[in-house]
Amino acid sequence: DDSIDTIPLAFLSTAFGDDDLPTVDFSNICSSSGGSNDCSDMATDIKACQAKGKTITLSIGGATSSVILSGDSQGKTFADTIWNSFLGGSSDTRPFGDAILDGVDLDLESGDGAGYAAFVTQLRTHTDSADKTYYVTGAPQCPYPDAYIGEVLSSVGFDAVYVQFYNNPSCGLTAASTSGWNFATWDKWAKSSPNPDVKVYIGAPASSSAAGSGYVDADTLAQIAQENRDKYSSFGGVMLWDVSEAYSQF
């Protein structure tokens, strides 16, 4: 599907589980924890998608996650673990075997973001010297600044943010024709952020059951996307939560 460029795998749900290793939960596809991490059955599909030019990243967090860090030291340790377990490093416990993901997405929905600026900075020490491109993205809620990741977004550079314009009626997609719609605020943030080339995506529910509120139909979403693409240079595209909900519409 040429309309899909990036697939964040959701979620890494616990930062330090059994044996101080992450826990992942990809719903009915694979879930594992600690030393039993084994989602190697997904490796073939990951590599096949990458061969078609898709960017496959690991989304950290989610609504029911336990990824709160104690501070910078733990953030650096977590970054090293992510590098070695999912990206270009090496470890005895690699959930996807020899498949190498293309980066991480931070979907923090609890805590205050402590340790995550250090996490991103430490992760960049690995990725900046690598022989392939890695991406760091975030998924803040549309109210600005985001309560959980706002300080992180203002402290370190991100390549893209997938702003969740749903579950927030005041600034979400259902307010797109009102003064509450705040893509302009995110565009202004982007231009003054640590990476002024960061792209801002419209995060949207893929179906009426994918979120508590904020769903608009495909034609309306396309119109909103077109209007904002024409108006804001930071516009990057549209993110849908999630693929299972999107395909249920067909």
Protein Blocks (a to p, Z undefined) as FASTA:
>chain_A
ZZbmbdcddddfbfblghhiacddehjmbgcehjllccklmmmmmmmmmmnopacdddee
djkbcfbcfbjklmmmmmmmmmmmmmmmccfbdfklmaccfbdcdddfedjhioklmmmm
mmmmmmmmpcbdcdddddddfbdcdfklmmmmmmpccfbdcddfehilklmmklmmpmkl
cklmmmmmmmmmmblkbccdddddfbfklpfbhpacfklmmmmmmmmmmmpmkbnbdcdd
dfklmmmmZZ
